[in-house]
Amino acid sequence: MEFRSPPTYHRKLCKLEDFNKFKICSKNFDEQYNRIYSARLRTLKDHLFQNAKAKWAQHEVVTLSELVEKNQDNNYIVIGILYKHQELKPSILHDICEELQLPTHLPRANYASIKDILYLEDDSLRVKLVGSHMKIQNVITGIICAVLGHQLENDEFNVIDSCYPGCIPKLTTIAKPLEQLGKILIISGLDLANNTQSLSLNLFSEWVTGMIGCPEVQTEVASIVCIIIAGNSIRGSIEIYNHKGYFETKTHNDTAFKEATILAHKLDNFLLPIAQCCPIILMPGEFDPTCHMLPQQSFHPSILSQSSRFKSFYGATNPWIGSINSRIIAGSSGQPILDIMKVAGLVNVSPLTWLEYTLNWRHYAPTAPDTVPAYPYPNIDPFVMTECPDIYFAGNMDKFDTKLLTVNQGQRIRLICIPKFSETQTAVLVNLQDLQTSPISFGVS
């Protein structure tokens, strides 16, 4: 009987570039948060001005301070930042009450109510927006917007039309032949603290490392050039403390420290065999052990002491944008999209819709820092989109969803909602050549 050696599969090469858009080199918390809004308006105002003049060429663009002196019978264009006043949204006073264990309201699934009021503001003034054109449920705080309308006698502004910066034009081209680009695999919400599906995790690891599957499956796995892990790997929900004396003892809770250490080792052991055969981009999530403010910085190397020693392991920020084999890929671990859903209050609208809206608003996290904690940048707003992604994703969603969006002059963008692996046992495979996307289930039921 002739002995045949097992076939050898060579993984396609990965050319990874991090745009370093969200890395914080030095931290200063002395600045006020209003400066990030001023930077946002300053960055997007010229783009919006061009869009507004193209749409309403016969009308004049004025500031809010100039509007006061204008004829109320004429329509004017005003550019500013939308502010949505919501009585139900979180406040620092509520946070202090929770910290001190004072009676407070339970966390809400959304902050929307019939009492919400919409304003437009610039560097000088604020005006209340009224009219049937702009539906308050479809917009959120932090959007840079141009409105067309006229001022009423009670100083409110009646909106008859509106426009936004729009999706940024794509300037880069694919240098490498498309057939050489390979595929990427995106996964999120491992939640090792609560994930009871250890068999699914083992199945995923063995599949990625080529330990299981027929030759056709192993050939497909070899085409995966990179794995993106989009947040909440260690924990997928907040820790709940019910015992008395929490405020005094939480920093000395040895049990919690030991549990966090065990979970970090568990993640490190999970990533180790994968990092030895495939590049990994690891993004932190809302409940992972890193600063909770956006942009979240990468895991400290000491947390994952084994995996971080490999060149194939890359600790990324959240959000993150970079290129893999010339395809621009951007996304977050889900906080911006989940918060938009709370602010809007539209329960029947898919997260994929809001993902598309952020492209039109040209901003990764418009509700930051209002309802999403964010670093107080003094001179820039890094969340403003300056590159058009080929693939744009949000992690830790309830279910998989995707859409191939065509914008501007035919440029295509693949939008993806990445489901929580701990609940769905599902990862998402994306072909960099044609942007075709498919979910892969590792469920064992």
Backbone hydrogen bonds, N-H to C=O, Kabsch-Sander energy under -0.5 kcal/mol:
donor,donor_aa,acceptor,acceptor_aa,energy
11,R,9,Y,-0.6
12,K,222,A,-1.9
15,K,13,L,-0.5
16,L,14,C,-0.8
17,E,323,S,-2.4
19,F,17,E,-0.5
19,F,321,I,-1.7
25,C,23,K,-0.7
35,R,32,Q,-1.0
36,I,33,Y,-1.2
37,Y,33,Y,-0.8
38,S,34,N,-1.9
39,A,35,R,-2.2
40,R,36,I,-1.9
41,L,37,Y,-2.5
42,R,38,S,-2.4
43,T,39,A,-2.2
44,L,40,R,-1.9
45,K,41,L,-1.7
48,L,44,L,-2.4
49,F,45,K,-2.5
50,Q,46,D,-1.9
51,N,47,H,-1.9
52,A,48,L,-2.8
53,K,49,F,-2.4
54,A,50,Q,-1.9
55,K,51,N,-1.7
56,W,52,A,-3.1
59,H,56,W,-1.9
62,V,60,E,-0.5
62,V,77,I,-3.0
67,L,63,T,-1.8
68,V,64,L,-0.9
69,E,66,E,-1.0
70,K,67,L,-1.3
74,N,71,N,-1.2
76,Y,149,G,-3.3
77,I,60,E,-3.0
78,V,147,V,-2.3
79,I,62,V,-0.5
80,G,145,C,-2.4
81,I,121,E,-3.3
82,L,143,I,-2.9
83,Y,119,Y,-2.6
85,H,83,Y,-0.7
85,H,117,I,-2.8
86,Q,84,K,-0.5
88,L,111,Y,-0.6
89,K,86,Q,-0.9
95,D,91,S,-1.7
96,I,92,I,-2.2
97,C,93,L,-2.0
98,E,94,H,-2.1
99,E,95,D,-2.2
100,L,96,I,-2.3
101,Q,98,E,-0.9
102,L,97,C,-3.3
111,Y,342,K,-2.6
112,A,342,K,-0.6
116,D,113,S,-1.5
117,I,85,H,-1.8
119,Y,83,Y,-2.8
120,L,127,V,-2.6
121,E,81,I,-2.2
122,D,125,L,-2.0
127,V,120,L,-2.5
129,L,118,L,-2.7
130,V,157,F,-2.7
133,H,159,V,-0.7
135,K,133,H,-0.9
138,N,135,K,-1.6
139,V,136,I,-0.9
142,G,82,L,-2.8
143,I,140,I,-1.1
145,C,80,G,-2.8
145,C,143,I,-0.6
146,A,163,C,-2.6
147,V,78,V,-2.5
148,L,161,D,-2.8
149,G,76,Y,-2.0
150,H,158,N,-1.4
152,L,156,E,-3.6
155,D,152,L,-1.8
157,F,128,K,-3.0
158,N,150,H,-2.8
158,N,156,E,-0.6
159,V,130,V,-2.8
159,V,157,F,-0.7
160,I,148,L,-3.3
161,D,148,L,-1.4
163,C,146,A,-2.3
166,G,360,N,-2.8
175,A,173,T,-0.7
180,Q,177,P,-2.0
181,L,178,L,-1.6
183,K,223,S,-2.6
184,I,430,V,-2.5
185,L,226,C,-2.2
186,I,428,V,-2.9
187,I,228,I,-2.8
188,S,419,P,-0.6
189,G,231,G,-2.5
191,D,232,N,-2.3
192,L,233,S,-2.3
193,A,234,I,-1.9
194,N,191,D,-1.4
195,N,191,D,-2.0
196,T,194,N,-0.7
198,S,196,T,-1.5
201,L,197,Q,-1.6
202,N,198,S,-2.4
203,L,199,L,-2.4
204,F,200,S,-2.4
205,S,201,L,-2.3
206,E,202,N,-2.5
207,W,203,L,-2.2
208,V,204,F,-2.5
209,T,205,S,-2.0
210,G,207,W,-1.0
211,M,206,E,-2.7
212,I,206,E,-0.9
218,Q,214,C,-2.6
219,T,215,P,-2.0
220,E,216,E,-1.8
221,V,217,V,-2.5
222,A,218,Q,-2.0
223,S,219,T,-0.7
223,S,220,E,-0.9
224,I,221,V,-1.7
225,V,183,K,-3.3
225,V,223,S,-0.7
226,C,183,K,-0.8
227,I,279,P,-2.1
228,I,185,L,-3.0
229,I,227,I,-0.5
229,I,281,I,-3.1
230,A,187,I,-3.3
230,A,228,I,-0.7
231,G,229,I,-1.3
231,G,283,M,-1.3
241,Y,239,E,-0.5
242,N,240,I,-0.5
246,Y,243,H,-0.7
249,T,245,G,-1.8
250,K,246,Y,-2.1
252,H,249,T,-1.7
253,N,250,K,-1.0
254,D,252,H,-1.4
257,F,253,N,-1.8
258,K,254,D,-2.6
259,E,255,T,-2.3
260,A,256,A,-2.4
261,T,257,F,-2.1
262,I,258,K,-2.4
263,L,259,E,-2.4
264,A,260,A,-2.1
265,H,261,T,-2.1
266,K,262,I,-2.1
267,L,263,L,-2.3
268,D,264,A,-2.4
269,N,265,H,-2.7
270,F,266,K,-1.7
271,L,267,L,-2.4
272,L,268,D,-1.8
274,I,270,F,-0.5
275,A,271,L,-3.0
276,Q,272,L,-1.1
277,C,274,I,-1.6
278,C,274,I,-1.9
280,I,312,S,-3.1
281,I,227,I,-3.1
282,L,280,I,-0.6
282,L,314,Y,-2.5
283,M,229,I,-2.9
283,M,281,I,-0.6
288,D,285,G,-1.4
290,T,288,D,-2.3
294,L,373,P,-2.8
296,Q,318,N,-2.5
303,I,300,H,-1.9
304,L,300,H,-0.7
305,S,302,S,-0.6
308,S,304,L,-2.3
309,R,306,Q,-1.0
310,F,307,S,-1.9
313,F,310,F,-1.4
314,Y,280,I,-2.6
314,Y,312,S,-0.5
316,A,282,L,-2.6
316,A,314,Y,-0.6
318,N,296,Q,-2.1
320,W,331,G,-2.5
322,G,329,I,-2.2
323,S,17,E,-2.6
324,I,327,R,-2.4
325,N,15,K,-2.5
327,R,324,I,-1.8
328,I,326,S,-0.5
329,I,322,G,-3.2
330,A,391,I,-2.6
331,G,320,W,-2.0
332,S,393,F,-1.4
338,L,334,G,-2.6
339,D,335,Q,-2.4
340,I,336,P,-1.9
341,M,337,I,-2.0
342,K,338,L,-1.4
343,V,339,D,-2.5
344,A,340,I,-2.7
345,G,341,M,-2.1
347,V,345,G,-1.0
349,V,346,L,-1.1
353,T,350,S,-1.1
354,W,350,S,-1.1
355,L,351,P,-2.1
356,E,352,L,-1.8
357,Y,353,T,-2.2
358,T,354,W,-2.1
359,L,355,L,-0.9
360,N,356,E,-1.5
361,W,357,Y,-2.5
362,R,358,T,-0.8
363,H,358,T,-2.2
364,Y,383,F,-2.9
368,A,365,A,-1.7
371,T,367,T,-2.5
372,V,367,T,-1.1
375,Y,294,L,-2.6
377,Y,375,Y,-2.0
384,V,381,D,-1.7
385,M,362,R,-1.6
390,D,328,I,-2.8
391,I,328,I,-1.9
392,Y,414,R,-2.9
393,F,330,A,-2.0
394,A,416,I,-1.8
395,G,332,S,-1.9
397,M,418,I,-2.6
401,D,417,C,-1.2
403,K,415,L,-2.0
405,L,403,K,-0.8
405,L,413,I,-3.2
407,V,405,L,-0.5
407,V,411,Q,-2.7
410,G,407,V,-0.5
410,G,408,N,-0.9
411,Q,407,V,-1.3
413,I,405,L,-2.8
414,R,390,D,-3.1
415,L,403,K,-3.1
415,L,413,I,-0.7
416,I,392,Y,-2.0
417,C,401,D,-3.3
418,I,394,A,-2.9
418,I,416,I,-0.6
420,K,397,M,-1.9
421,F,188,S,-3.0
422,S,189,G,-2.3
423,E,420,K,-0.8
424,T,420,K,-2.4
425,Q,421,F,-2.4
427,A,440,I,-2.5
428,V,186,I,-2.6
429,L,438,S,-3.0
430,V,184,I,-2.9
431,N,436,Q,-2.8
432,L,182,G,-2.1
432,L,430,V,-0.6
433,Q,182,G,-0.5
435,L,431,N,-2.2
438,S,429,L,-2.3
440,I,427,A,-3.1
442,F,425,Q,-3.7
